[in-house]
Amino acid sequence: MTEQSEWRFSDDRGQQSTAPRPPGRVLAYVQAGATLWDLGIRPVGIFGSDHDGPDPDTAKTGTLPLADVEYVGAGGALDVERLLSVEPDLVVAVSYGGGHVYGLAPETAKPLEERVPVVVLDVSQARTFGEIGDRFAELARSLGATRRPDADQDLDAARERLRAVVAAT
């Protein structure tokens, strides 16, 4: 895909987002932003849900460089203008089923989608971790990320740590 080619991505609600070129300024739900970062996409901003506070939860941010990625707020404190303050050309959100944009009130999500493409990926229990990871990787590739050579090793190491924790409990 060339930098000038039209960008298209079908999200897990069955909605297709388009842009004249691959978006470069991504605003993402906090855990989606951390996942995209690990896949080579640097979000310009992240947002939380009603479960988050005025500062990003470092348990959810992973290796995101928080000094360089703006946290625009969480839950009820979010409105369209606050979300657009980081000038995103794409918003990446998640859904825990049913297509609802998690972390954004419907009265915020709808007008946001009228101004900027919003991609929603399903992270519900109906999907395996592998399927969720594949969807995020597909999105990251569509945005221009290239696969990190050590990504599989990192994932294998994380799986082993998780197995060890489960075995110890």
Phi, psi and omega in degrees: 000127178276161182298332183272352184284152178296142180256137176221141175208129176265122182273184186278003170265356184085010179265136179261127175261143179225156175206156181299334178209166180303128179301143179243347181244097186256128169254131186222151167305143192311309182288329174294320178297318178296319179294315179297322177302314179297337181263005175101008178251125180263110178290149175276340180199161178225157176223155180252184179254186177298342180277352183258162181258198182287346177239151180294142178280114184294342174290338181259343188271349178057231183262015178303134177281089189299337177290339184249355182239118185285132174266114186270357178122190186215149170049233185297341179283352184268137169225173185302315183296321178296317179296322181280354182298337178268007177054052179287150169251006173201139172244131178246121180234173177238165175224142175259032179112149177079359176081359178295135178284104184292137176093347179237134176295146179306324180288349173261317184298316184298307179292333176297315181294340177282346184246338182208146177299138177236121176256129180242123178251135182281121178243024183288172179294350178288349181242149174279163175302322179297317179295319178296314179300320179297320180293318178295321178296320178298316178297313181301316178298320180296334180271358176107004179288147173249150183293130176289135181298332183264007185299316180295322178295317178299317180294317178299318179296319179296320178297319179296319177298318179296316178299320180295319179295315180297318181294329182280348183261000000 
